[in-house]
Amino acid sequence: MPSPLEHIDWFRHTSPYIRNHRGRTFVIHLGSGALDSPVFPHLIHDLALLHLLGIKLVLVHATRGEIEAALDALEIEGVLHRGVRVTTEEVLGVVRDVVAAQRLQLESQLSAGLPDSPMHGSKLRVVSGNFVTARPLGVVDGIDFQFTGAVRRLDAVGMSGVLDNDGILLLSPLGFSLTGEVFNISANELATAAAITLGADKLIIMDKASGLLDDTGKLIRQLTVDDAHRLAISDSAQAEHRDAACRACDQGVHRAHIISYEQNGALIEELFTHDGGGTLISQEAYEQARRATVEDIAGVLDLIRPMEDEGVLVRRSRERLEQEIDNFRVLERDGRVIACAALYPFGDSSMAEIACVATHEDYRRGGRGQHLLELLLEEAKEDGLLSLFVLTTQSAHWFLEQGFSEVSLDRLPTERQALYNLQRNSKVLIRQIN
């Protein structure tokens, strides 16, 4: 069990996330079955906490599974075409009852405030209404979908007004037409449309699964939109969530997350830890390699200091690092420097030294050092250099695996030979650029 000090240390490290999330808009899609999950009361507490931290919340609740169960109980035959429900007038009555029950459940639980509970004193204001204008889906492949609809437009002004006045916006998967009809619409479509219309910072899709899985069944932590589109997914619900996330990111939403509503604390873990607990999809890579700046000095020092203490790297003062920071490239993950490497060209020798290849201990064995090395190799090639060399005491085998070969000291540029530390007795390795 974590000690109180560990809890305190974790809480301290949430401060960058609290600062970055404050005032942002998050659209949260509560997947079918979420409201009946045993951990749903904890999720309500987490939503209240996010609101307290200044996050603007839009909640969209899904009803597909609950409607299926209600139709079965009433012995009403439901019809699906291409995975979309045909909503007859009889089915629409069931849909309205399920939506009303879920809305009341959400509003009642978000209104709780007993002493000695996480909700005490929260006084949340939950607002729902006719923010969704829908159109009939019409006839597709000869099938009349009747009261099944699609989002036509959303009342962006009204929705923003709720959020700006410290309310939680609750959207149900029903839309209204200009003729006063009610249409059953997809919660996935509605959540995506709301995120796009509001210019939300995040679309968070909560489903049974922890996120998207690869072909071995392993959770995929992060994907670009392009990679997500190429991912083969056999489960139709997961494919639908993937497509919704990609569509949102393609139209301006910064990030989309797919996480599990069955995992207690998954929402907090996803938003307030570096690695999260589900799948993150973004237009650009979550980890960005770039040239270091003076703002990265503290992060680089955090990486190399432990290796300097162990004698793996030669110690550099902060002042020296400030002078040499332009030689460094860093890999950044959500604002945190998690890997670095440096390239030092040597005059007219057509050679350059690779130095300070370091990766944070939490992110090793993920190919990040190799990725930075390849970037430096491409940069050296563009600069017309012919070879790279490295001096190392403990990482020779890793560099050999990257295409370096061990050579004698006299292969180094003369000026670098003069700086060679005989006491360290570093191995010299060279890789030709071709």
Residue pairs with C-beta under 8 A, 6 or more apart in sequence:
2 10
14 272
16 335
17 271
17 272
18 53
18 272
20 335
21 50
21 53
21 54
21 55
21 201
21 271
22 53
22 54
22 55
23 54
23 55
23 56
24 55
24 56
24 200
24 201
24 202
25 55
25 56
25 58
25 163
25 198
25 199
25 200
25 201
25 202
26 50
26 55
26 56
26 57
26 58
26 200
26 201
26 202
26 203
26 204
27 58
27 60
27 191
27 194
27 195
27 198
27 200
27 202
27 203
27 204
28 47
28 57
28 58
28 59
28 60
28 191
28 204
28 206
28 267
29 60
29 62
29 187
29 188
29 191
29 203
29 204
29 205
29 206
29 244
30 59
30 60
30 61
30 62
30 206
30 261
31 62
31 187
31 205
31 206
31 207
31 208
31 261
32 62
32 63
32 64
32 65
32 66
32 187
33 65
33 66
33 208
33 261
34 40
34 43
34 61
34 62
34 206
34 261
35 61
35 102
35 105
35 106
36 66
37 43
37 261
37 262
39 261
39 262
39 263
39 264
40 109
40 261
41 109
42 264
42 265
43 206
43 261
43 267
44 109
44 110
44 112
44 119
45 117
45 118
45 119
46 265
46 267
46 268
47 57
47 59
47 110
47 168
47 267
48 110
48 118
48 119
48 122
48 124
49 118
49 268
50 57
50 267
50 271
51 57
51 122
51 124
51 168
52 122
56 163
56 164
57 163
57 168
57 169
58 159
58 163
58 168
58 169
58 171
58 194
58 195
58 198
58 200
59 106
59 168
59 169
59 170
59 171
60 171
60 172
60 173
60 187
60 190
60 191
60 194
61 102
61 103
61 106
61 170
61 172
61 173
61 187
62 173
62 187
62 188
63 95
63 98
63 99
63 102
63 173
63 187
64 85
64 187
66 98
66 102
67 78
67 85
67 91
67 94
67 95
67 98
68 78
70 94
70 97
70 98
71 77
71 78
71 91
71 94
74 94
76 90
76 91
76 94
78 85
78 86
78 91
79 85
79 86
80 86
81 140
81 141
81 143
81 145
82 140
82 141
83 236
83 240
84 137
84 145
84 148
84 186
85 91
85 148
85 184
86 143
86 144
86 145
86 146
86 148
87 95
87 145
87 146
87 147
87 148
87 183
87 184
88 146
88 147
89 146
89 147
91 147
91 184
92 146
92 147
92 182
92 184
95 174
95 184
96 174
96 182
99 172
99 173
99 174
102 172
103 128
103 170
103 172
106 126
106 170
107 126
107 128
107 170
110 124
110 126
110 168
111 124
111 126
112 119
113 119
113 120
113 121
113 122
113 123
114 120
124 168
125 165
125 166
125 167
125 168
126 167
126 168
126 170
127 162
127 167
127 168
127 169
127 170
128 169
128 170
128 171
128 172
129 158
130 155
130 176
131 154
131 155
131 158
131 159
131 169
131 171
132 151
132 154
132 155
132 171
132 174
132 175
132 176
132 185
132 190
133 151
133 152
133 153
133 154
133 155
133 175
133 176
133 177
133 178
134 149
134 150
134 151
134 152
134 174
134 175
134 176
134 177
134 183
134 185
135 149
135 150
135 152
135 177
135 183
136 145
136 146
136 147
136 148
136 149
136 177
136 181
136 183
137 145
137 148
137 149
137 150
138 144
138 145
139 145
147 181
147 182
147 183
147 184
148 183
148 184
148 185
149 175
149 177
149 183
149 184
149 185
150 175
150 183
150 185
150 186
150 189
151 175
151 185
151 189
151 190
151 193
152 175
152 177
154 193
154 194
154 197
156 197
156 198
159 169
159 194
159 197
159 198
160 198
162 168
162 169
163 169
163 198
171 190
171 191
171 194
173 184
173 185
173 186
173 187
173 190
174 182
174 183
174 184
174 185
175 182
175 183
175 185
175 190
176 182
176 183
177 183
188 205
188 240
188 241
188 244
189 244
191 203
191 205
191 244
192 203
192 244
192 247
192 248
194 200
195 202
195 203
195 248
195 253
195 256
196 247
196 248
196 251
196 252
196 253
199 252
199 253
200 248
200 253
201 253
201 254
201 255
202 253
202 254
202 255
202 256
202 257
203 244
203 245
203 248
203 253
203 255
203 256
203 257
204 256
204 257
204 259
204 267
204 270
205 241
205 244
205 245
205 256
205 257
205 258
205 259
206 259
206 260
206 261
206 266
206 267
207 237
207 238
207 241
207 258
207 259
207 260
207 261
208 260
208 261
208 262
209 235
209 238
209 258
209 260
210 219
210 259
210 260
210 263
210 266
210 277
210 278
210 279
211 219
211 220
211 221
211 258
211 259
211 260
211 277
211 278
211 279
212 219
212 220
212 223
212 228
212 231
212 233
212 238
212 241
212 242
212 258
212 279
213 219
213 220
213 238
214 220
214 231
215 232
219 278
219 279
220 231
220 279
221 275
221 276
221 279
221 280
222 279
222 280
222 281
222 282
222 285
222 286
222 287
223 231
223 279
223 280
223 281
223 282
224 281
224 282
224 283
224 284
224 285
225 246
225 249
225 250
225 281
225 282
225 283
228 242
228 245
228 246
228 281
229 246
231 242
233 239
233 242
241 258
242 258
242 281
244 256
245 256
245 257
245 258
245 281
246 256
246 281
248 256
249 255
249 256
249 281
249 282
249 283
250 283
254 282
254 283
255 280
255 281
255 282
256 280
256 281
256 282
257 270
257 276
257 278
257 279
257 280
257 281
258 278
258 279
258 281
259 266
259 267
259 270
259 276
259 277
259 278
259 279
260 266
260 277
260 278
263 269
263 277
266 277
266 278
269 276
269 277
270 276
270 277
270 278
270 280
274 333
274 334
274 336
274 362
275 362
280 286
286 333
286 334
287 331
287 332
287 333
287 338
287 368
288 331
288 332
289 329
289 330
289 331
289 332
289 371
289 372
289 375
290 329
290 330
290 332
291 326
291 328
291 329
291 330
292 300
292 325
292 326
292 328
292 329
292 330
292 340
293 325
294 322
294 325
296 325
296 328
296 330
296 337
296 340
297 318
297 321
297 322
297 325
299 330
299 336
299 337
299 340
300 321
300 325
300 328
300 330
300 337
300 340
300 356
301 318
301 321
302 337
302 360
303 337
303 338
303 339
303 340
303 358
303 359
303 360
304 313
304 316
304 340
304 356
304 358
306 361
307 313
307 358
308 314
308 315
308 316
311 393
312 393
312 394
312 395
313 355
313 356
313 358
314 421
314 424
316 324
316 356
324 342
324 344
327 342
327 343
327 344
328 340
328 341
328 342
328 356
329 340
329 341
329 342
329 343
329 372
329 375
329 376
330 337
330 339
330 340
331 337
331 338
331 339
331 340
331 359
331 368
331 371
331 372
332 338
333 363
337 360
338 359
338 360
338 362
338 363
338 368
339 358
339 359
339 360
339 363
339 368
339 369
339 371
339 372
340 356
340 357
340 358
340 372
341 354
341 355
341 356
341 357
341 358
341 369
341 372
341 373
341 376
342 354
342 355
342 356
343 352
343 353
343 354
343 355
343 376
343 379
343 380
343 388
344 352
344 353
344 355
345 351
345 352
345 380
345 383
345 385
346 352
346 353
346 413
346 415
346 416
347 413
347 415
349 413
350 384
350 385
350 386
350 387
351 385
351 386
351 387
351 388
351 389
351 412
351 413
352 380
352 383
352 385
352 387
352 388
352 389
353 388
353 389
353 390
353 391
353 416
354 373
354 376
354 388
354 389
354 390
355 390
355 391
357 369
357 372
357 373
357 390
357 395
358 369
359 366
359 368
359 369
369 398
370 402
373 402
376 388
377 388
377 431
377 433
380 388
380 433
381 433
385 433
386 432
386 433
387 430
387 431
387 432
387 433
388 404
388 430
388 431
388 433
389 407
389 411
389 412
389 416
389 428
389 429
389 430
389 431
390 399
390 404
390 428
390 429
391 420
391 424
391 426
391 427
391 428
391 429
392 399
392 426
392 427
392 429
393 424
393 425
393 426
393 427
396 406
396 427
396 429
399 429
399 431
400 406
400 429
402 431
403 431
404 429
404 430
404 431
405 429
405 430
405 431
406 427
406 428
406 429
407 428
407 429
407 430
408 428
409 417
409 420
409 428
410 417
411 428
411 430
412 420
412 428
420 426
